[in-house]
Amino acid sequence: MSPRTFTLASRASQLAQIQTNIVVANLEALFPPSAESSPRFATSFMSTAGDRNQSQALYLLGGKALWTKDLEVALKEGSVDMLVHSLKDVPTVLPDGCVIGAILEREDPVDSLVVKAGKPWKSLEELPAGSVVGTSSVRRVAQLRRNFPDLKFLDVRGNLNTRMAKLDAPDGAYAALILAKSGMVRLGMGGRLTADLLPPTLYHAVSQGALAVEIRSDDVEAIELCKKLTHRQTQWSCLAERACLRVLEGGCSVPVGVWTLLDVGTDGQGGELQLTGCVTSLDGGIHVEHTLKEKVGCVEDAEAVGARLAKILVETGAGEILADITKDRERRIGEAETAEAGKETVVQA
């Protein structure tokens, strides 16, 4: 019987394709194509709802399923076998029949400042008052407004190449962008990074910098392959962060930031997890932050730390912030729908 061919699918963006090829390369290192018994790996790329709608702010479009739902339909139908995601884009609750099979070793999870080509600024502090900083993340905007009230923040959509073109356009509005360092490095654009933004200036997104492989929960062969791909330290850290976000019921547009340190013991079985989480109001005026540091002996222990941290955040003010954010989003969505209905009425008239 010939070896099975596994089809890995992802979004069609250049970065998503690079990330998928990274996973394929890792699989082929474990299962060399030269061996007759090794499984084979193919790729498939498709557009998702988040790719198709580039006009509205992510904050108004909804949750992370924008990037994953179309891919998951193909996975569940069996037309593909594995999905490659940036783990930060994956909802904390997956559809029935789907599981995270593997989490690969994490790249540096920090956000970075990227200034317009030819400009001399080396930090956020050096940007002139009134400078426009582009980012599609309300998490970044909320946190940065706390310390940089004189800067203006403007939504910017599109893949990384598109965003960089908007930044560098001579007549463009942006003085700088805030981007995930990992994506820039994977695209070979690390040389454009101006400065890393570390805590307490900016806490990164949950699971940022990590790649995940989503599979069908009943695909025994895929499960076994994924076990060999998983980087345990990254898995424990990211699942602790995701457990925190799950309890907070946050999505990609909710200002939840994290910072994780995990020291694994010499026996490789346990370690000490330090997890910081924060929730910030949209105007930056209210910021709730807490850190837990506990011994963990398994991935379930790490997830339990994340869940406990979330409950502490909720009890100390994050619950009110998230409730206000939900009300704000519903109001703005309602305003957008009313405006759209008005346009349709004019056209019909």
PALO-598539 format. One record per residue (C-alpha): residue in three letters; x, y, z. Coordinates in steps of 0.25 Angstrom, whole numbers, padded with zeros to 4 digits, always signed. Each point is the difference from the previous one (the first is absolute). Example, Ala and Ser with C-alpha at 12.3 -4.5 7.8 and 13.67 -1.06 7.14 Angstrom:
REM residues 2
ala+0049-0018+0031 ser+0006+0014-0002 
REM end
This chain:
REM residues 349
met+0000+0000+0000 ser+0006+0014-0004 pro+0002+0010+0011 arg-0011+0010+0003 thr+0001+0014-0005 phe-0004+0011+0010 thr-0005+0013-0006 leu+0004+0012+0008 ala-0009+0012-0002 ser+0001+0015+0004 arg-0004+0014-0004 ala+0005+0005-0014 ser+0009+0011+0006 gln+0015+0000-0002 leu+0002-0001+0015 ala-0010-0012+0001 gln+0007-0007-0011 ile+0014+0002+0006 gln-0006-0006+0013 thr-0006-0012-0006 asn+0013-0003-0007 ile+0007+0001+0013 val-0009-0011+0006 val+0002-0008-0013 ala+0015+0001+0002 asn-0001-0004+0014 leu-0009-0012-0003 glu+0010-0004-0012 ala+0012+0001+0010 leu-0008-0010+0009 phe-0004-0009-0012 pro+0010+0001-0011 pro-0007-0001-0014 ser+0012-0009-0004 ala-0006-0011+0009 glu-0010-0008-0007 ser-0009-0002+0012 ser+0000+0015+0003 pro-0013+0008-0001 arg-0001+0010-0011 phe-0004+0015+0002 ala-0007+0009-0010 thr-0005+0015+0002 ser-0013+0007-0003 phe-0003+0015+0002 met-0013+0007+0000 ser-0006+0014+0003 thr-0008+0002+0013 ala-0010+0010+0005 gly+0010+0008+0007 asp+0008+0001-0013 arg-0012+0004-0009 asn-0005+0011+0009 gln+0012+0010+0001 ser-0009+0013+0001 gln-0005-0002+0015 ala+0007+0001+0013 leu+0003-0014+0006 tyr-0007+0005+0013 leu-0013+0001-0008 leu+0001-0013-0008 gly-0001-0009+0012 gly+0009-0012+0005 lys+0012-0008-0004 ala-0009-0009-0009 leu+0002+0010-0011 trp+0013-0007-0003 thr-0003-0014+0003 lys-0015-0004-0003 asp+0002-0002-0015 leu+0012-0008+0002 glu-0007-0009+0011 val-0012-0003-0010 ala+0011-0006-0010 leu+0006-0007+0012 lys-0013-0006+0005 glu-0004-0004-0014 gly+0013-0008-0002 ser+0005+0008-0012 val+0012+0004+0009 asp+0007-0007+0011 met+0007+0011+0009 leu-0002+0015+0001 val+0012+0009+0003 his-0003+0012+0008 ser+0006+0011+0008 leu-0004-0005+0013 lys-0004+0015+0005 asp-0011-0001-0011 val-0006-0013+0004 pro-0013+0001+0009 thr+0001-0005+0014 val-0011-0009-0003 leu+0000-0009-0012 pro-0011-0006-0008 asp-0004-0014+0004 gly+0009-0010-0007 cys+0012+0009-0001 val+0012+0001+0010 ile+0013+0006+0001 gly+0010-0011-0004 ala+0013+0007+0001 ile+0006+0013+0005 leu+0014+0003-0006 glu+0012+0007+0007 arg-0004+0014+0002 glu+0007+0012-0007 asp+0002+0013+0008 pro-0014+0004+0004 val+0002+0015+0002 asp-0006+0011-0008 ser+0010+0009-0007 leu+0000+0015-0005 val+0003+0002-0015 val+0002+0014-0005 lys-0002+0006-0014 ala+0012-0002-0009 gly+0010+0011+0001 lys-0005+0006+0013 pro+0010+0001+0012 trp-0009-0004+0011 lys+0005-0012+0009 ser-0011-0001+0010 leu-0015+0004+0003 glu+0006+0010+0009 glu+0007+0007-0012 leu-0013+0001-0008 pro-0004+0014-0001 ala-0014+0004+0007 gly-0011-0003-0010 ser+0007-0011-0007 val-0009-0011-0006 val+0003-0014+0004 gly-0007-0011-0007 thr-0005-0013+0006 ser-0013-0009-0002 ser+0001-0004+0015 val-0008+0007+0011 arg+0009-0007+0010 arg+0012+0008-0005 val-0008+0013-0001 ala-0006-0002+0014 gln+0013-0003+0007 leu+0009+0011-0008 arg-0010+0011+0002 arg+0003-0001+0015 asn+0014+0005-0002 phe+0000+0007-0013 pro-0013+0009+0000 asp+0006+0009-0010 leu+0001-0010-0011 lys-0012-0003-0010 phe-0004-0015-0003 leu-0006-0004-0013 asp-0005-0013-0005 val+0008-0007-0011 arg-0004-0012-0007 gly+0006-0010-0010 asn+0011-0010+0000 leu+0014+0005+0005 asn+0005+0004-0014 thr-0013+0008-0002 arg+0002+0007+0014 met+0015+0003-0003 ala-0004+0006-0013 lys-0010+0009+0007 leu+0011+0004+0010 asp+0010+0004-0010 ala-0009+0007-0010 pro+0006+0014-0001 asp-0014+0006+0002 gly-0004-0010+0010 ala-0007+0003+0013 tyr+0009-0009+0008 ala+0013+0004+0008 ala+0001-0015+0005 leu-0007-0013+0002 ile-0001-0010+0011 leu+0002-0014-0005 ala+0003-0014+0006 lys+0015-0002-0001 ser-0002-0015-0003 gly-0007+0003-0013 met+0010+0010-0005 val+0011-0010+0003 arg-0007-0011-0007 leu-0002+0009-0012 gly+0015+0003+0000 met-0003+0015+0003 gly+0007+0000+0014 gly+0009+0010-0005 arg-0011+0010+0000 leu-0003-0001+0015 thr+0003+0012+0007 ala-0002-0004+0015 asp-0007-0011+0008 leu-0011+0005+0009 leu+0002-0008+0013 pro-0009+0000+0013 pro-0004+0008+0007 thr-0001+0009-0012 leu-0007-0011-0008 tyr-0005-0014+0003 his-0001-0009-0012 ala-0012-0007-0005 val-0004-0014+0005 ser+0008-0011-0007 gln+0007+0011-0009 gly+0012-0006-0007 ala-0004-0015+0000 leu-0005-0008-0011 ala-0011-0011+0002 val-0005-0011-0008 glu-0015-0003+0001 ile-0005-0014-0004 arg-0012-0009+0001 ser-0002-0006+0014 asp-0002-0014-0006 asp+0012+0000-0009 val+0009-0009+0007 glu+0012+0001-0010 ala+0000+0015+0000 ile+0000+0000+0016 glu+0012-0009+0000 leu+0007+0009-0010 cys-0003+0012+0008 lys+0005-0005+0013 lys+0014+0000-0006 leu-0001+0014-0005 thr-0005+0006+0014 his+0010+0008+0008 arg-0004-0002+0014 gln+0005+0013+0006 thr-0007+0008-0010 gln-0013-0009+0001 trp+0000+0002+0015 ser+0002+0015-0001 cys-0010+0002-0011 leu-0011-0008+0006 ala+0001+0007+0013 glu-0002+0013-0007 arg-0012-0006-0008 ala-0006-0005+0013 cys+0001+0014+0005 leu-0007+0006-0012 arg-0010-0010-0001 val-0005+0003+0014 leu+0000+0015-0003 glu-0008-0003-0013 gly+0009+0008-0008 gly+0002+0000-0015 cys+0011+0006-0009 ser-0006+0014+0001 val+0000+0000+0016 pro+0011+0007+0007 val+0006-0012+0007 gly+0015+0000+0002 val+0009-0011+0005 trp+0015-0003+0004 thr+0004-0014+0003 leu+0013-0006+0006 leu+0002-0015+0002 asp+0012-0006+0006 val+0000-0015-0002 gly+0006-0008+0010 thr+0013-0008-0002 asp-0008-0013-0001 gly-0008+0006-0012 gln-0013-0004+0007 gly-0004+0012+0008 gly+0003+0015+0002 glu-0004+0014+0005 leu-0010+0008-0008 gln-0001+0015+0001 leu-0012+0005-0007 thr-0004+0015+0000 gly-0013+0004-0006 cys-0006+0014-0002 val-0013+0006-0005 thr+0000+0015-0005 ser-0012+0009-0003 leu-0001+0005-0014 asp+0004+0014+0004 gly+0012-0005+0008 gly-0006+0006+0013 ile-0002-0012+0008 his+0011-0012+0000 val-0002-0012+0008 glu+0012-0009+0001 his+0004-0012+0009 thr+0011-0011+0000 leu+0000-0014+0005 lys+0013-0009+0002 glu-0003-0014+0003 lys+0007-0014-0001 val-0006-0008-0012 gly+0002-0015-0003 cys-0009-0002-0012 val-0007+0008-0011 glu-0013-0001+0009 asp+0007+0007+0011 ala+0004+0011-0009 glu-0014+0002-0005 ala-0005+0001+0014 val+0009+0011+0003 gly-0005+0008-0012 ala-0014-0002+0004 arg+0003+0004+0014 leu+0007+0013-0005 ala-0013+0003-0008 lys-0009-0001+0012 ile+0009+0009+0008 leu+0000+0010-0011 val-0015+0000-0001 glu-0002+0002+0015 thr+0010+0012+0000 gly-0007+0008-0011 ala+0002-0007-0014 gly-0014-0005+0000 glu-0005+0015+0000 ile+0010+0003-0011 leu-0005-0011-0009 ala-0014+0003+0002 asp+0002+0014-0004 ile+0007-0005-0012 thr-0011-0009-0004 lys-0010+0011+0001 asp+0009+0009-0008 arg+0002-0010-0011 glu-0015-0002-0001 arg-0003+0015-0001 arg+0010+0001-0011 ile-0005-0012-0008 gly-0014+0006+0001 glu+0005+0013-0005 ala+0007-0006-0011 glu-0013-0008-0004 thr-0008+0012+0001 ala+0009+0008-0009 glu+0000-0012-0010 ala-0015-0001+0000 gly+0000+0015-0003 lys+0009-0002-0012 glu-0010-0011-0006 thr-0012+0009+0002 val+0007+0011-0008 val+0004-0009-0011 gln-0014-0006-0001 ala-0006+0014+0000 
REM end
